[in-house]
């Protein structure tokens, strides 16, 4: 479902496949564990083929918890459809969203 790498003092989580309620919850719990070790996590959506509202809800909850704990969550490499989902819901103004991994690492 995802791989994790460390680059430039940040952890990048490469999500694969679908993000739904079940996979989103697993992702959220794993990222919360990563936040115990590091302050900035980047979620790469490059290989995400589908995300539903339940998956989006878990990503929103992850953002709330990261802000509460003074951690930084960045998103990058979204497909047009997923980026549109964030735009339509106004979440593009709440999340830090970057076009590329290299931009998210800066």
C-alpha positions in Angstrom: 0.0 0.0 0.0 2.9 2.4 0.6 6.7 2.7 0.9 8.6 5.1 3.1 11.9 6.8 2.4 13.9 9.5 4.1 15.2 12.4 2.1 16.6 15.7 3.3 15.6 15.1 6.9 12.0 14.4 5.9 10.0 11.2 5.4 8.3 10.6 2.1 5.4 8.2 2.1 4.7 6.8 -1.4 1.1 5.8 -1.5 0.0 3.1 -4.0 -3.3 2.0 -5.3 -6.6 3.1 -3.7 -7.1 5.4 -0.6 -10.4 4.4 1.0 -11.6 4.1 4.6 -9.6 1.0 5.3 -6.3 1.9 3.6 -6.7 5.5 4.7 -6.9 4.5 8.3 -3.8 2.3 7.9 -2.0 5.2 6.3 -3.0 7.6 9.0 -1.9 5.3 11.8 1.5 4.6 10.1 2.1 8.3 9.5 1.3 9.1 13.1 4.0 6.6 14.1 6.4 8.3 11.7 5.6 11.7 13.3 7.0 10.3 16.6 10.5 10.2 14.9 10.4 13.2 12.6 8.6 16.6 12.2 7.8 16.6 8.4 6.1 14.0 6.4 5.3 14.2 2.7 2.6 12.1 1.2 3.3 11.3 -2.5 0.1 10.5 -4.5 2.0 9.7 -7.6 0.8 6.1 -7.7 -2.7 6.6 -6.3 -5.3 5.5 -8.8 -8.4 6.3 -6.7 -9.4 8.0 -3.5 -12.9 8.2 -2.1 -14.5 10.4 0.6 -13.7 7.9 3.4 -10.0 8.0 2.4 -10.1 11.8 2.2 -11.6 11.9 5.7 -8.6 10.0 7.1 -6.2 12.4 5.4 -8.1 15.3 6.9 -7.9 13.7 10.3 -4.2 13.2 9.8 -3.8 16.9 9.1 -5.7 17.9 12.2 -3.6 15.6 14.4 -0.3 16.8 12.8 -1.3 20.4 13.5 -2.2 19.6 17.0 1.2 18.0 17.5 3.0 20.8 15.7 4.1 18.5 12.9 4.1 19.3 9.2 2.2 17.3 6.6 2.8 18.0 2.9 1.1 16.4 -0.2 2.6 16.1 -3.6 2.3 14.6 -7.1 -1.5 14.3 -7.3 -3.3 13.2 -10.4 -5.7 15.7 -11.9 -8.8 13.9 -10.5 -7.4 13.9 -6.9 -6.2 17.4 -7.1 -9.7 18.4 -8.3 -11.2 16.7 -5.3 -9.1 18.9 -3.0 -10.0 22.0 -5.1 -13.7 21.3 -5.2 -13.8 20.8 -1.4 -11.6 23.9 -0.7 -9.0 21.6 0.9 -6.4 22.9 -1.4 -6.4 26.0 0.8 -5.9 24.0 4.0 -3.2 21.5 2.9 0.3 22.2 1.6 0.1 20.7 -1.9 3.1 20.6 -4.3 3.3 19.6 -7.9 6.6 17.7 -7.4 8.4 15.8 -4.8 11.4 18.1 -5.1 9.2 21.1 -4.4 7.7 19.4 -1.4 11.2 18.7 0.0 12.2 22.4 0.0 
